Amino acid sequence: MKKVDVKEIIDTSKFGRFHLNLLIALLFIVLCDGYDMFYLGNIIPSLIADWGITTVQAGAITSSGLFGMVIGALVLGTLADKIGRKASIFISIVVFSGFTFLAGFSNDHITFGILRFIAGLGIGGILPTLNASLAEYAPKKNRMTLIVLMNIGAPIGAVLTSVSAMYLLPDFGWRPVVWLGALPLLFLPLLFKIIPDSPAIYVKRNQKAKLANVLNRVVGENIYTENDEFTLTVDSKKGSSVKKLFMNKRAVNTLLFWIAIFMNLIVLYGLSTWIPKIMQNAGYSLVSSISFLLMLKAGAILGAIGGGRLSDRFGAKRVIYIYFMLAFFALSILSLQPSSTLSYILLFIAGATTSGTQMVSNGYISQYYPTEIRSTGIGWTLGIGRIGAIIGPILGGYVLSQNVPYATNFLVFAIPCLISAIAFWFVQENFGKASVVAETNKNLETAIKIQN
């Protein structure tokens, strides 16, 4: 029998087959989650035409799903710290894929909105848990890069919504675009085999054989057995997971995270929903209008990749602040109604510095909180943020319905980017971070052990 520090084994591990398989599996889930999250922006003009609804009613459909995402992030994100990451992940997949598929059979906007709300519970609940899961198993030296790479699945999924819409809408209508969202259900058995549960859950439930098997997969060797003594350091101070977000000097940073993500998701969801309609009103065709949305999503992918690499070199907080400022300037220039070529470039930059920044922020925030409240921390940040995501489509729909000048459509989304930048500027990295708490507050820590 030997003593095994679970966290140290994972932190010092080398990137191997286990990490690659886990990254691919979680990336696929995020991609599908991103598809289901963003397909609506591509079919909104078709829903308006088919059902004769107003832009405000169409915005309400989007917001019904986003309201579900708020509840899902708050409830399932917090629940994952209690029942385990794995169970929460698969509950979320079944909910968002199954009810997205059913939404494709809707014949009116009310039914669609109800099914979209239920699907939103799963869409909102899964991303916090996926970020927490990868943060727990990724090697410490490249953890940020891997988390950002996983989050790139969301804009890839969003790009696929635009591609599928461009090919399916003209000949087959909007329903097949929605039905594609059920794809993850076909891969549930394979995903269940690849994705492990949280190490803390294995330790707390005394599941020594499962923990030993996972650690052997992590290191790529069969050197651990159920006869070993496994330890994992966690915060033993009593209190709810949500309450702990405001303990150990984390309160101010927690509130700043909420403000920044709230503002960013106003922009992200508002633009994703209404860019095609805004560009249609500016005189572009339906296909051309969707291509502008495609450029927005393509920018998010490269923005996330670049943001991850820059974060490893210069620090995530600095990169996030600069990205938000670039988003503010790009959207402000778009308000001047530049040429189509410059509009494509500016929307690419806007995608890189809003959706791309969101992915970098997810990785940064998920590492900020300690493991026992990690899903809760990122879950509540995204949950509060998605209240902004509810407001974004409604705000965009209202602005469009008022026939305001073209500039207003972009200025209303530029200002929140500036507020997000200011919020991150004031984040104190040395307050409440998991590694700092572990070093300076050892009296609050205890090692949970599994012995024979």
N, C-alpha and C positions, 0 to 999 in steps of 0.2 A: 504493500500500500504506500502511495506517495501523496504528498500534498500538492494540489493543483490550484493555482490562482487563475480562475476562468478569464477574468478581464485581461490579465497580463498575457495569457496565451493568445487571445484574439488580437490584442493591440500590436503585439510583436510578430504576428504571423506574416508570411509572405503571400502576395496575391497568387492564387492558384486556381485549380479547376473548380473547387467549391465556390470561391468568390465569383468566378466567371459565370457559372451556372446560376447562382443566386442573382447576380446583376442582370443577366438576360431575362430571367423569369420575372423579376420585379419591373424591369424596363418594359416588358411586354404588357404587364398589368397597367402600368402608368400610361402606356400608349393607348390602350383600350379605354382607360378612364378618361384620357384627354379627348379621344374621339367622341365618347358619349357626352363629355362636358361641353364640347364646342360645335357639334354638328348643327345646332339650332341656328346659328348665325347664317349658315348657307341656305337654309330652307325657309327662313322667315318670309322673304318675298313671295315664295310659292304658297305658304300658308295664308298670307294676306289675300292673295289672288283667289285661292280655292274656297276659302271660308268667308270672304268679304269682311274681315275684321280690320279694326283700326291699328295704327302703330302702337298706341297705348295698350290695347288688348294683347298685341303680339309681345310687347315688352313684359306684360304680366305673365305670359306663358314662360318666358325665360326666367323671370324672377321667382315663379313657383318652384322651379327646379333648384334655383339658388337658395331659396328658403329651406328646402330639404337638405341641401348641402351644409347649411349652417348647423342644423340639428344633428346631421350625421357626423360632422367633424367634432362637435362638442360631446355627443353621447358616445359614439363608437371610438373616438380617439381616447377618451377617458376610460372607457370600458376595456380597451386593449391592454391597459396597464393592470387590469384586474383579472381578466379571463385569458389573457395571452394574445400575442400578436397574430398567431396563425388563425385562430378561430375568428378574430375580428376581420382579417383579410378575406376569408372565404365567405363570411356572411355578407360582406360588402359587395363582392363580385356577383354573387347570386342575385342580390337586390338590384344593383345598377344595370346588369346585363339583362336580367329577366324582364324588368319593367320597361326598359328601353325598347325591347322587342315588342312588347304589348302596345307601347305607344304608337308604333307604326301602323296599327289597325284603327286608330282614332278617326272619328268622323266629324268631330267638332273641337273647338279650342278648349272647352271646359274639360272634357275627358282627357285630352292631351295634357292639359295643365296638371290634372290630378296624378296621372301616371308619371309625368315628369317630376313631380314633387317626390313621389315614392322612390323613383330611380335616384333622385338627388341625395337621398339618405345614404345610399351606398357610395355614390360618387364622392360625397364629402367626407365619408368616414374612412375611406381607404388610404388616401394620400398621407395623412399624419402617421398612420401605422406603418406604411411602407418606408417612409423616411426614418422612423425610429428603428425599424428592423434592420435596415442596411447600416445605419449608424452603429448598431450593436455588433455587427459581424465584420465590418470592413476593417482592414489593417489601419492603424492610426496614421501612418505616414501619408497615405493617399485617400483617407476617408472622405474629405471634402470633394475631391475630384470624382470619386465613385458615386457619391450622393447626387452631385450635379448631373452626371451622365445618366443616372436613373431618371431624374426629373425631366430630362430632355424628351422622354417618351411622350409627355403631355403635348408639346408643340408639334412633335411628329404626328401624333394622333390628330391634332388640329389641322395639320397640312393635309392629311389623308381625307379629312372631311371635305376639304375644298376640292381635292382631286376627284373624289368619288362623286361629289355634287356636280362638277363640271361635266362628267361623263354620263351620270345617271339621270340628272334632272331633265335634260331636253327630251329624252325618249321614254323614260320610265316614271318620271315624277319623283316626289320627295320620299315616298314610303320606303323604297329599297335603301336609301341613304340611312334611314333610321334603323332598319332591320340589321344592318351590318354591325350595329352596336352590341349584338348578342354573341359575337364571336368568342369571348372568353369562356363561355359555358362549355365549349367543346374541349377546352384544355384544362379543365379543373383537376382531373386525375394526375396529370403530369405536374401541374403546379403544386399540388398537395404533396407530392413526393419530394420535390426540390426544396421547398421553403420550410425552414425549421421554425420552432417557436423561440421566444425570448430565452436567453440563458437564465435570467432571473426566475422565470416560470419553472424551468427544469429544476433549479436549485430549491425553490420554495416548495415544490410538489414532491421533492425527493425522488425525481425520475433520473437516477444515476446512469442507467444503461443508455437512455436517450441522450443525455448530456455528453457522456463519453463518446458515443457514436458521432455526435455533431462536432466535437472538438477534434476527433480523428479526421473528419472530413476537412475541417479548417486547416489543419497542419499537413494533411496529405500523407499521414502515417498512422498505423495502428499502435499507438503507444499508451493510450488511456483505456482504463477498464472501469467497470462499475464498482470495483473494490477500492478505487482511489478516493481520497478525501478532497472534495471540491469546495472552494470558497469563492464568494463574490461579495464585494463591498457595496453596501447600499445605505441610504439614509434611514436610520431607525426612528427618527423623531415622529411622533404621532401627529395625525392630521390628515385631512383629505388631500388628494392629489392636486386639486385646484388651489387649495390654500397654500400648498408648498410652492406654487409659482410666485408667491409674494414674500417668501421667507428667504433668509440668508442674503439680504440686500438685492433680491431679484425683482422687487416690486416696480421700480422705475423702468428698468429695461423691459419688463413684461408689458407695461402699458405703452412704451414706445414701439415695441414690436407690433402691438395691436393697432396702433394709429397708422404706422407705416404700411402694413399689409392691408388694412381697411381701405386706405386711400388708393393703393396700387390696384386692388381688385375692382374698385370703381372704374378705373381706366381700362384694365385688362378685359373685363366682361362687357363694358360699355362699347369699346371699340370692336371687340370680336362679334358682337351682336349687330352693330349698326353700320360698320364700314361699307358693306355692299349697298345698303340703302342710301347712305350719304353720297357715295360715288354715283349711284344711279341718278339721284337728284341733280348731280353735277353734270349729267349728260352722257355718262358711260353706259354701255350695254350691260346686261345681266352677267354674261361671262366675264367681261372686262372688270366688272365690279367685284366679282368673286376672286379674280386674279389679284386685286389689291389686298384682299383678306389673306390670300395665299402668301403674298410677300410679307405681310405682318407676321405670319406664323413661321415662315422661313427665317426671318430675322431672329425670332425667339430661340431657334435651335443654335445658330452660330453665336448668339449672344450668351447663351448658357455655357457653351463650350469655352468660349473666350473668357467668360466670367470665372469659371472654375479654375482655369489655368492662372489667370491673373490673381485670383484669391490666394492660391497656394504661394504665390511669389510676393504679393504686396499686402495681403490681408483682406479678408472678405468684407469687413466693415467699410474700408476705403473704397473698394470696388463698387459696392452697393450704392454708396453715396454718389459717386461719380456717374454711375449708370442712371440713377434717378434724375440727376441734373441734365444729362443728355436727352432723356425722354422729354423733359420739360421744354427744352429748346427745339427738339424735332417737331413736337406737336404745335408749338407756337408758330413755327415757320409754315407748317401745313395750313394754318389758318389763313395764310396770305394767298391761298389757292395758286400754288406754283404749277409748272408744267407737269404733264403726266409722268415724264421720266423722273423728275425731281420728287414727285409725290411717291413714286415707287421706292426711291432711295430713302426718303424720310420715313415712310411706313416700315421699311425694313429696319431702320434704326430704332423706331418706336417699339417694334416687336422685340428687338434685341434688348432694349433697356426697360421694358415693362414685364413681359412674360419671361424673358431671360433673367431679369433681376429677381423675379419671384422664385425661380428655381435655385439661384444662388442663396437667396434669403432662407429658403426651406432648409438647405444644408447647414447654413450658419446657425439658425435657430435650433435645429434638431440636435446639434452638438453642444449648444449652450446649456441645455438642461440635463441633469443627471438621469441615469437610465430608468429609475423607478418612476419618474414623472415625465419621461421624454415624449411619449405619445400624447399625454395630457398637454404638455407645453406647446407642441407644434399643432395639436388638435384645436386647442382654444385660440391660438393665434390665427389659424386658418378659419375657424368658426366665426370669430369676431370679424375677421377680414371679409368673409363671405356675406356679411351684412352689407358691406360696401359693394359686393358683387350683385346683390339684389338691387341696390340703388342705381348702379351703373346702367343697366338696360332700361330701367324706368326713366332715368334722367335723360338718356339718349333719345328714347321714344318721345318724351315730352318736348324736348328741344326741337326735334324734327317736326312734330305736329304743330308747332308754333310758327313755322315758316320763317325762322330767323335767318340772318345772313350766314353765308357759308362759314365764315370765320368762327362763329359761335360754336359750331359742331365740334371743333377741335380745342378751342380755348377752355371749354368746360372740363376737358380731360387733361389739359396741360397743368392746371393749378394743383390738382391732387398730387401730381408727380413731385412738384416743388415741396409740398408738405411732407411727403414721404422722405425726401432727401434731408429735410431739416430734422425729422424724427431720428433717422439713423445717425446723423451728425452727433446727437446728444447721447447715444448709447454708450454706456460705460462698460468696456469689455472686462475689466478686472472686478466687477461686482457680480457675485452670484454664479459665475461660470462653474460648471461641474468640476473641472480640474482644480480650480481655486478653492472651492468648498472642501474638496477631499483633502487638500493639503493644510488648510488653515482651520478647519473645524472638525478635527478627527474625533472629538468628543461626541459629535452628532452621528458618527458613522459606526457601523457594526458589521462584522463579517458573518454572513449566513453560511453555515457549514453543513455539508452532507457527509456523515460518517457512517461506518458500518453499525 
